[in-house]
Amino acid sequence: MPENGDDAGPAFADGVVAAAGIAVYGAGSADVAATRASLVGAGVPAKLVDKDATLWGPDAEAEAKIRLGWVDTFRRSRELLPRLAELRTELADLDHVVLAGMGGSSLAPEVITRTLGVELTVLDTTDPAQIRAALADRLERTLVVVSSKSGGTVETDSHRRAYWQAFVDSGMSEAEAGRHFVVVTDPGSPLETTGHEMGAQVFLADSDVGGRYSALTAFGVVPSALAGVDVAELLDQAEELLPALSEESGNPGLALGAALGAAALAGRDKVALVSDGTGIVGLGDWAEQLIAESTGKDGKGILPVVIETPDSPGAHGGDVVTVTVGGAQPPAGVPGGGVRPDVAVNGPLGAQFLAWEFATAVAGRVIGIDPFNQPNVTESKNNTTRILAEGLPDESPAFTEGAIEVHGGSGDSLAAVLGGLVDGIDSHGYLAVLAFLDRVGDARAEQSRALLATAAGRPVTFGWGPRYLHSTGQYHKGGPQVGSFLQITGAVAVDLPIPGKPYGFAELQAAQAAGDRKAMTDRGRPVVRLHLTDRAEGIDQLLRALASLPAR
């Protein structure tokens, strides 16, 4: 396999490592080569493919023993294909597939279907307007895939309850309603029992694979196949790559993991993830969860920053590694502005999933953390549960300007507060925008990321709440404590009840936002909350204020 600059072309003169249709460009610098040599000397590639749980030290061994099934899970996923083909035929009249899932249960299917041009509605929100819109869309033709590893994910359980009630209210019998559900969960979870009681089809996933590594398990395969994807092709692509992952050379997963790990050790611990426009859509959102939740702990970590295009603000910086991702064709330069990345990863989607999982596990070893646990994930969940029981905190804004109530920060105007937040970002820090809004109806809020990156001159991430709680939320709490946070919430005109619960989606959403705010403020991190009393006007006002900030 090529591993020299002659094959890489002038834009990547420091090396290309390729196998099975996937290539990693730019991982040949001296520090990366030294890291890779150290990993090879320790036998890491072959040991990882053999699922050696000792690779991350004695403290991580117990967790690793039950979390390495992702290495070859595609083989077990093949066993699901005949049943999925039969079920798709049986349920041919239910041609609107909705996936109710969070984090690892939703991100991979979303990438798969977006990349392959197949319709899939992903419901990973607690926003009442977004859920109500989903419930109103082709209900009689809807197949709901309820996907939760633990079986107790509060958002997903709430979606299940809402859809069940909607089906029954539409005149369906319980037996008819049950036909509209497919459940994906781990063996023995409470959702397995509930699924059978509902009369749903139940698929059991590999219990020895953590959620963020589950792209090629039932969690990725079932919803994608039911939506119309030929998932066998993805499994073939991963299987073709696996032999190379045990090799000392020609190993794209090792090259990428060494590049990420070496950069983090050298202080470049932010990874800008940019689609190069060559055919893979949304992989950055999936890789964001994988990297952030796997590495962000013990005060260490790699912060993924999803960038819209190669020429968008925030793709570069002194502590940033720019990584472009794309399809099977190697990049000829970089589309979208010609910005040169540090590393480029190109190849088919199934192989991309496995290569990034392998690389993340390798990077975890390099920086000295357990890539399979998530010690801080439950903190915001516990805060939310307590707030739902005790009531929402009584909070008054510092001031109101137009359609925005401003909480926290310093200054007597929106622009002043935003400017102060930007000016206060740690010299090695980042700003995270956390929007508890409707990611369809309020999509323009995402434009705030690029505007803030221009103003800050520092890495800026954007996350939809509560989706990010199952992704970068672990990094925010367990990683380096250098983050600043802008939380955006919005008024709810009409709530949507959650059947069987004493609260509705609006209260759940507000409690989740408040619970995560508490987790951040308890750590002494800067947090500004903007509450939009009118969402459309508030977003317009926010974007105008951000555009007025001077660029760094």
ChimeraX attribute file (.defattr): number of C-alpha atoms within 10 A of each C-alpha:
attribute: neighborCount
match mode: 1-to-1
recipient: residues
	/A:1	13
	/A:2	15
	/A:3	20
	/A:4	17
	/A:5	17
	/A:6	13
	/A:7	14
	/A:8	22
	/A:9	16
	/A:10	11
	/A:11	17
	/A:12	24
	/A:13	17
	/A:14	20
	/A:15	22
	/A:16	27
	/A:17	26
	/A:18	23
	/A:19	22
	/A:20	20
	/A:21	18
	/A:22	26
	/A:23	30
	/A:24	32
	/A:25	32
	/A:26	27
	/A:27	28
	/A:28	24
	/A:29	12
	/A:30	11
	/A:31	16
	/A:32	21
	/A:33	16
	/A:34	14
	/A:35	20
	/A:36	28
	/A:37	15
	/A:38	14
	/A:39	19
	/A:40	17
	/A:41	11
	/A:42	12
	/A:43	15
	/A:44	22
	/A:45	24
	/A:46	17
	/A:47	14
	/A:48	19
	/A:49	19
	/A:50	13
	/A:51	19
	/A:52	15
	/A:53	19
	/A:54	15
	/A:55	20
	/A:56	21
	/A:57	14
	/A:58	12
	/A:59	11
	/A:60	17
	/A:61	17
	/A:62	12
	/A:63	17
	/A:64	25
	/A:65	15
	/A:66	15
	/A:67	22
	/A:68	22
	/A:69	20
	/A:70	24
	/A:71	23
	/A:72	19
	/A:73	24
	/A:74	25
	/A:75	16
	/A:76	16
	/A:77	21
	/A:78	17
	/A:79	10
	/A:80	18
	/A:81	18
	/A:82	10
	/A:83	12
	/A:84	17
	/A:85	14
	/A:86	11
	/A:87	15
	/A:88	17
	/A:89	12
	/A:90	10
	/A:91	15
	/A:92	13
	/A:93	12
	/A:94	20
	/A:95	18
	/A:96	19
	/A:97	23
	/A:98	22
	/A:99	26
	/A:100	26
	/A:101	28
	/A:102	27
	/A:103	22
	/A:104	24
	/A:105	30
	/A:106	27
	/A:107	29
	/A:108	28
	/A:109	26
	/A:110	24
	/A:111	22
	/A:112	27
	/A:113	21
	/A:114	17
	/A:115	16
	/A:116	16
	/A:117	12
	/A:118	14
	/A:119	17
	/A:120	21
	/A:121	15
	/A:122	20
	/A:123	23
	/A:124	25
	/A:125	25
	/A:126	28
	/A:127	25
	/A:128	23
	/A:129	22
	/A:130	18
	/A:131	19
	/A:132	15
	/A:133	11
	/A:134	17
	/A:135	17
	/A:136	10
	/A:137	11
	/A:138	13
	/A:139	17
	/A:140	17
	/A:141	15
	/A:142	21
	/A:143	27
	/A:144	28
	/A:145	27
	/A:146	29
	/A:147	31
	/A:148	30
	/A:149	27
	/A:150	16
	/A:151	23
	/A:152	14
	/A:153	15
	/A:154	16
	/A:155	21
	/A:156	24
	/A:157	18
	/A:158	22
	/A:159	25
	/A:160	22
	/A:161	15
	/A:162	20
	/A:163	25
	/A:164	21
	/A:165	16
	/A:166	17
	/A:167	20
	/A:168	15
	/A:169	10
	/A:170	12
	/A:171	10
	/A:172	15
	/A:173	11
	/A:174	14
	/A:175	12
	/A:176	15
	/A:177	22
	/A:178	22
	/A:179	16
	/A:180	24
	/A:181	23
	/A:182	24
	/A:183	28
	/A:184	26
	/A:185	26
	/A:186	23
	/A:187	17
	/A:188	12
	/A:189	15
	/A:190	15
	/A:191	24
	/A:192	23
	/A:193	13
	/A:194	14
	/A:195	21
	/A:196	14
	/A:197	10
	/A:198	19
	/A:199	17
	/A:200	22
	/A:201	17
	/A:202	19
	/A:203	20
	/A:204	18
	/A:205	25
	/A:206	21
	/A:207	18
	/A:208	17
	/A:209	23
	/A:210	20
	/A:211	25
	/A:212	26
	/A:213	32
	/A:214	30
	/A:215	28
	/A:216	28
	/A:217	28
	/A:218	27
	/A:219	33
	/A:220	26
	/A:221	29
	/A:222	26
	/A:223	33
	/A:224	25
	/A:225	23
	/A:226	26
	/A:227	23
	/A:228	18
	/A:229	20
	/A:230	15
	/A:231	20
	/A:232	15
	/A:233	13
	/A:234	20
	/A:235	24
	/A:236	15
	/A:237	22
	/A:238	25
	/A:239	20
	/A:240	14
	/A:241	23
	/A:242	21
	/A:243	14
	/A:244	22
	/A:245	25
	/A:246	21
	/A:247	18
	/A:248	18
	/A:249	20
	/A:250	21
	/A:251	26
	/A:252	31
	/A:253	34
	/A:254	33
	/A:255	31
	/A:256	30
	/A:257	28
	/A:258	30
	/A:259	28
	/A:260	29
	/A:261	28
	/A:262	23
	/A:263	23
	/A:264	23
	/A:265	17
	/A:266	10
	/A:267	13
	/A:268	19
	/A:269	23
	/A:270	26
	/A:271	28
	/A:272	28
	/A:273	28
	/A:274	25
	/A:275	26
	/A:276	26
	/A:277	17
	/A:278	17
	/A:279	19
	/A:280	23
	/A:281	22
	/A:282	22
	/A:283	24
	/A:284	24
	/A:285	22
	/A:286	24
	/A:287	25
	/A:288	24
	/A:289	28
	/A:290	27
	/A:291	28
	/A:292	27
	/A:293	31
	/A:294	28
	/A:295	31
	/A:296	28
	/A:297	24
	/A:298	16
	/A:299	15
	/A:300	20
	/A:301	29
	/A:302	31
	/A:303	28
	/A:304	28
	/A:305	28
	/A:306	27
	/A:307	27
	/A:308	21
	/A:309	18
	/A:310	26
	/A:311	17
	/A:312	18
	/A:313	21
	/A:314	26
	/A:315	29
	/A:316	23
	/A:317	15
	/A:318	11
	/A:319	19
	/A:320	24
	/A:321	24
	/A:322	24
	/A:323	29
	/A:324	29
	/A:325	27
	/A:326	24
	/A:327	22
	/A:328	19
	/A:329	14
	/A:330	19
	/A:331	23
	/A:332	11
	/A:333	16
	/A:334	19
	/A:335	16
	/A:336	13
	/A:337	11
	/A:338	12
	/A:339	17
	/A:340	19
	/A:341	24
	/A:342	20
	/A:343	23
	/A:344	26
	/A:345	28
	/A:346	25
	/A:347	25
	/A:348	21
	/A:349	26
	/A:350	24
	/A:351	27
	/A:352	29
	/A:353	22
	/A:354	28
	/A:355	28
	/A:356	22
	/A:357	24
	/A:358	25
	/A:359	24
	/A:360	29
	/A:361	27
	/A:362	29
	/A:363	29
	/A:364	27
	/A:365	21
	/A:366	22
	/A:367	20
	/A:368	17
	/A:369	23
	/A:370	24
	/A:371	27
	/A:372	27
	/A:373	17
	/A:374	17
	/A:375	14
	/A:376	20
	/A:377	20
	/A:378	14
	/A:379	16
	/A:380	24
	/A:381	19
	/A:382	14
	/A:383	20
	/A:384	24
	/A:385	16
	/A:386	14
	/A:387	19
	/A:388	18
	/A:389	12
	/A:390	9
	/A:391	12
	/A:392	17
	/A:393	11
	/A:394	5
	/A:395	7
	/A:396	11
	/A:397	13
	/A:398	14
	/A:399	15
	/A:400	18
	/A:401	12
	/A:402	13
	/A:403	20
	/A:404	25
	/A:405	20
	/A:406	25
	/A:407	19
	/A:408	17
	/A:409	19
	/A:410	16
	/A:411	16
	/A:412	13
	/A:413	15
	/A:414	23
	/A:415	17
	/A:416	15
	/A:417	18
	/A:418	23
	/A:419	22
	/A:420	14
	/A:421	22
	/A:422	23
	/A:423	14
	/A:424	14
	/A:425	20
	/A:426	14
	/A:427	10
	/A:428	16
	/A:429	17
	/A:430	23
	/A:431	26
	/A:432	21
	/A:433	23
	/A:434	26
	/A:435	26
	/A:436	25
	/A:437	27
	/A:438	21
	/A:439	19
	/A:440	10
	/A:441	13
	/A:442	16
	/A:443	13
	/A:444	13
	/A:445	23
	/A:446	20
	/A:447	15
	/A:448	21
	/A:449	26
	/A:450	21
	/A:451	22
	/A:452	27
	/A:453	23
	/A:454	21
	/A:455	21
	/A:456	24
	/A:457	18
	/A:458	26
	/A:459	32
	/A:460	29
	/A:461	25
	/A:462	22
	/A:463	22
	/A:464	21
	/A:465	27
	/A:466	25
	/A:467	24
	/A:468	21
	/A:469	25
	/A:470	20
	/A:471	27
	/A:472	29
	/A:473	28
	/A:474	25
	/A:475	30
	/A:476	29
	/A:477	24
	/A:478	22
	/A:479	23
	/A:480	19
	/A:481	18
	/A:482	16
	/A:483	22
	/A:484	24
	/A:485	24
	/A:486	21
	/A:487	23
	/A:488	23
	/A:489	23
	/A:490	26
	/A:491	13
	/A:492	19
	/A:493	10
	/A:494	11
	/A:495	15
	/A:496	18
	/A:497	17
	/A:498	20
	/A:499	16
	/A:500	10
	/A:501	10
	/A:502	10
	/A:503	15
	/A:504	17
	/A:505	25
	/A:506	22
	/A:507	22
	/A:508	24
	/A:509	23
	/A:510	22
	/A:511	24
	/A:512	26
	/A:513	24
	/A:514	21
	/A:515	23
	/A:516	25
	/A:517	22
	/A:518	17
	/A:519	19
	/A:520	20
	/A:521	12
	/A:522	9
	/A:523	10
	/A:524	11
	/A:525	17
	/A:526	19
	/A:527	21
	/A:528	21
	/A:529	23
	/A:530	23
	/A:531	21
	/A:532	24
	/A:533	18
	/A:534	15
	/A:535	21
	/A:536	15
	/A:537	13
	/A:538	22
	/A:539	23
	/A:540	13
	/A:541	18
	/A:542	20
	/A:543	18
	/A:544	14
	/A:545	18
	/A:546	22
	/A:547	17
	/A:548	12
	/A:549	18
	/A:550	10
	/A:551	12
	/A:552	11
